[in-house]
Amino acid sequence: MTSGTRTIQTSGKSRNYILRIPDGYDRNHPYRLIFGFHWLGGTATDVDTGRTVQTGAWAYYGLQRLANNSAIFVAPQGFNNGWANSGGEDVTFTDDIIRQVEGDLCVDTTQLFSVGFSYGAAMSYSLACSRATVFRAVAVQSGGVLSGCSGGTQPIAYLGVHGLRDTVLNIAGGRSMRDRFVRNNGCTAQNPPEPAQGSLTHRVTSYAGCRAGYPVQWAAFDEGHIAAPQDGATGDSGSRTWVPALVWQFFSQFGTTTPPPDDPPPATGACRVAATVSPWNTGLTESITITNTGSAAISGWSLGFTLPDGQTITSGWSAAYAPSSGQVTATNVAYNAELAAGASTTIGFQANHTGNPAPATAFTLNGAACTTG
């Protein structure tokens, strides 16, 4: 298979999807497979190009750029540019795409993900309900129960994103959808904090008490029914939105079960840290992947690091951060407290800066210095 538009017969109909294979594709390397479902009136081409927000930067909801050729992407095309899923035909369509792609390309079958906005979020939610053992995690952005929820009793890693002032699909519906998987995943129920109306900010909550490997996160933002909100300004922004980094952090925390054949040997020392920064004019997001390179499992961890002068953390995910500047400590949350020997977990934060968007330095894990790279 090659990148481009594909045609497939499914449920007695001819349907299309766009496939994007990474540059330098290695047929011996198992890749993540990420589905991006369009909104009502949108198209697979809109998802594939990102043209409705920012061409290229917003492709596959901004994830293609962040994946950096580490994932295969699929953008299916819905009937009438929507996902009514009549008789479950859109779920079957997804099944048939998976079968075709996995039959020809090297896919890590434990690393399937789905993301969508609005109607596309509804389709991702439907897959969370009906294909919880097929997909590893879903990201549901400003969705509603429009594509059904067949099943809906099994756990799956779930990220919900919704605007406080959404008048198309009210945030109350998004909270209810989230709470189904709070229950399924065994998380501790709560009413997570949300930003004040008029603040043009967002707040991310990682639920406590969830079953190992089945986290739930909730991100509420002060805006309406939009796909790429930005802090401090109204409307969509492909370069300033915080959503792609949050979704990528959520998806990429789940390590592949089969390591690539050419992986370098583990670094010496207690830990290895890889930090990646995505900056804009006065802000940034930073992704930090922590690997336990010791010979024993770690039960409960604290990652210490130093922020460059002028940087202040405004929000974070997959850890608790304190203080917000200078010498910072990130402490595990419930679902990622256990770090087996050789295992990795990914955390991240958003920060303001005054001109220096450099990554953090001087990492330590439970007091032991980490190597970087």
N, C-alpha and C positions, 0 to 999 in steps of 0.2 A: 504494500500500500504506500501511496505517496500523499503529500499534503494537497488539499484541494477539496472540491465538492464531490461527495460520494452519493450514489443512489442505492437504495436498499428496498427489497420487497418485505413488507411487514403487515400482518393482519389483512392480507389480500390487497394491499395498496402499495404504490410506489412513493417512497418518501426520501428526503434528502437531509444530509448533514455535512458540515465542514469539518475536516480533519486537519490538525496541525501537528506535524512530527518535529521533534527538536532538531536544530542544526547539529550536524555531527552525530546523528542517530547511530547507536551501537546496538546491533541485534543481540548481543550477549549481555546487555545491561537492562535490568527490569526497571521500567519507568512508572511513575504515578500516572493515573488517567483521570483527567478533570473534565467534567461536563459543565458547560455554561449555557443556561437556558435563558432565552430572551423574554422580554416583557410583552404585554398585550400591544399589538401593532408593531412590535419590533421584528427583527429578522436574525437569522443565523449570521448573515454578513455584518449586521450591526455589532454583534458580540465578537465576531472574529476580527474586525478592524478597530473597534472602539470608537468609530467615527461620530457617534451621537454625543460623546463627551469630549474625547481628545484622541484622534487617530493614533494608533500605536500604543501610547501610554495606557489607554483604557481597554486594550484588547483583552477579551476574556475577563472583564471586570477588573482589569489591572493586574491580573495574576500572571499572565504570560511573561511580562517583563520581569516580575519578581522571581519566577521559576528559573529563569536563566538557563533554558534548555534542559531542565531536569524533569519535565513532564510532557506527556502527550495531551493535547487539548481537543475537545469535541464540542461543536456548536450545532445542536439539532435544530431543524426548522419545524415549527408547530403548524398545525392546520389552522387556516384563517388567522395566522400570526398569533395564536394563543395555545393554551394547554388545557382544553376542556377534559381531556383524558376519558372520553366517552367509552364506557365498557372496558376501561383499563388499557385502551389502545396506545396511549403515550408511554405508559410503563412498559408495555410489550415492545414498542419502538426502541426504548432505551435498552431493554434486554437484548434485542437483536443487534443493535449497534455494538454493545459490549462483546457479544459473541463474535461478530465480524472482526472487530479491532483486536481482541485477544487471540483470535485464530491466526492472525498474520503478523502482529507486532509483539515485541517483548514488553509485556505489561506485568507489573507487580500486582497480582490479583487481590492482595490485601490492602491496596492503596488506591481505591476508587473514591472520588469526591464529586460533589455536586454543589453548584452555586447558581443563584439567580436572583433577579429583582422583580418585584411585583408578581405578575403571572408566572414568571420564571422561578420566583421564590416559592410560589404555590406548588409548582412541579417538583422542586427540590424537597419540599415538605412531604409531598405524596410519596417520593422515593424513600424518605426517612421512615415513613410509616410502613411501606410495603416491601422495601428492599434493605432493611437494616442489617442483614447479614451479607449483603453484597457491597454496599458503600461503607467506607470507614467513617466518614463525617459529611455533614452538609452545612452550608451557610445560607440562611434564609433572610434575605434583605427586603424588608417592607412587604411581607407576604400576607396571604390570607388562605383560608381553606377553600380554594377554587378548583383544585384538581383532584379532590378527594383525599381520603386517608384510609386506604384498605389495610387492615391490620392495626398498626399503631400501638402495639403493646411491647415491642422489643426495644432494648437500648441501642442508641447510636450517638456518637459524639455530635453535639448540636450547638451551632452558633446562630443566635438571632440578632438582627440589626433592625432598628425601627425608629422612625421619626416621631417626636412628641406631637407634632402638629399635622400629622398625616390625615388628610380629609378624604383620601381615596380608599385606603385600607387602614382602618383605625388601629392605633397602637394597642388597644385593648385586645384585639384579635391576635396580634403578635405575641402579647404576653400569654394568652391562653395556649397558643401553639407551643411556645417555649415550655410552659408548665407541664405539658404532656410528657416531654422528655426529661424534665426535672424529676417527675415521678418514675418514668421508665428507667432512668439511670441511677435511681436511688439517692439523688442529691437532697440536701437539706433545703426545704422550702423556705423562701423568703420573698420579700418585696424589695428588690434591689434598688439602690439609689439611682435617681435619674436627674439630668441637669434641669435647671430652672428655665422656664420659657422666657425667651428673650436673651438668653446667655450666649447662643450660637456656639455651644460647646457640646461635648459628648462625654458619656461615662460608661466604662466597661466593668462588668462584674463577672468574676469567676465563681461559680457556685461551689460550696463546700460539701463534703460528704459523699460525692459521686463515686460510683463504682470505678475501680481502677481501669483506666483506658476509655472511660465514657464521660468526659467532661461536658459541662454545659456553660456557655458564656452568653452574656446578654449585653448588647451595646445600644443604649438609647441616645438619641441626638436631638438637639433643638432645631428642627427644620420640618419640612413637609414631606411629600411623597417624591423623594429624589434618590438617585442611586449612588451619587458620589459626593456626599456632604463634606464640608470643610469647616474647621473651627475658625471663628472670627469673621466669617463672611457668609453671605447667602448663596444659594445655587450650587450647581455641580462644578467640580474641578478635578480634572484628571491628574494633575501634578500635585495638588495640595490635599486631596482627600486622604483621610486616615484609614478608610475602609479596606483597601486592598492589602495593606500591611497587616491589618488585624486578621483578615481571612487567611492570608498566607501563613501567618504565625500559627493559626489554629490548625490548618491542614498539615503543615510541615512538622508539627511536634510528634507526629506518629512515624516512628522510624520504620524503614523498609525491613521486611523479614529476611530478604536475601541481599547481602551486601554486593555492590559491584565487584567484579573480579579483580580490578586494578586498584582497589582501595589501598591507601598507604597504611603502613603498620601504625598501631596506636602510639601516640606521643608518650614520652616518659613523664612521670610525675603523677599527681593525684587527679589532675583534670586538664582538659583542653577546651579553649573557648574560641569561637569564631563569631565576630561581630560585624554586622553590615548596616550601614547608615543610608537612609534615603532622605536627603535634605531638600528644603525649599528656602525661600528668602529669609524667614525668621523662625522656621520650625524644622523638625526632623522626626523621623521614626527610626529606632534602632532595634535590630533583631539580634539576639544573642543565643547561640546554640552552645549548651554546656554538655561536655562528654566526660563521663567518669572513666578515667584511664587507669584507675587502680584495680587491684585484684579482688576487692570485696565490694559488696553492695553498700550504698549509702541510704540510710533511712532518715530523712529530714536534712535539708541543706540550706545554707545561706551563701549567696554569692556576693562578695564584696568587690567594688570597683570604684574608680575615680572618674567623675565627669569633668570634661574641660571647663575652664572658667567661662561663665556666661550662659551655661546650659542649665535649664531647670525642667525637671520632669513634670508634666501636666497630667498624664494618665499612663497606666501600664496594664499588661495582661500576663496571665500565667504565673504571676508572682506578686508579692506585696513589697512595695518600695519605700524606703525611708533612710535618710531624709530625701528631699527632692533635688538637692544639689550637693556638689562637693564629694565627700566620701559617702557613697550610697551602699546600702545593703538590700539585696533582693532575696526575699524568703519564700520558700516553696508554698504552694497552695496544696489542698488535700490530694488532688488527683495526680500530682507529679512529685510527691514527697519521696517516693521510692525510686532510686536511680541505680539500677543493676550495674555490675562491672561491665564496661564497654558500651553501656547505654547512653543515649543522649536525650535531652529535652530542650525545647526552644521557648524562650520568653522574649518579651520586648516592651518598649515604652515609647511614648511620644513626648517630645520636649521642645521648649522654646530655646533659641540661642541668639546671641548678640553679634554673630559674625563668625563663630568658630563651630562648624558642624562636625568636627572630628569625632571618631568613636571613643568610647570609654577606654580606660587603660587600667593596668595594675589589678588584674582579676585574681581573686582568691576564692576557693571553695572550702567552706568550713575551716578557714584559717590557713589552708595550704595554697601556695602559689600555683597558678595555672599557666600552662603554655598557651600560646595563641597561634591561630592559623586555621 
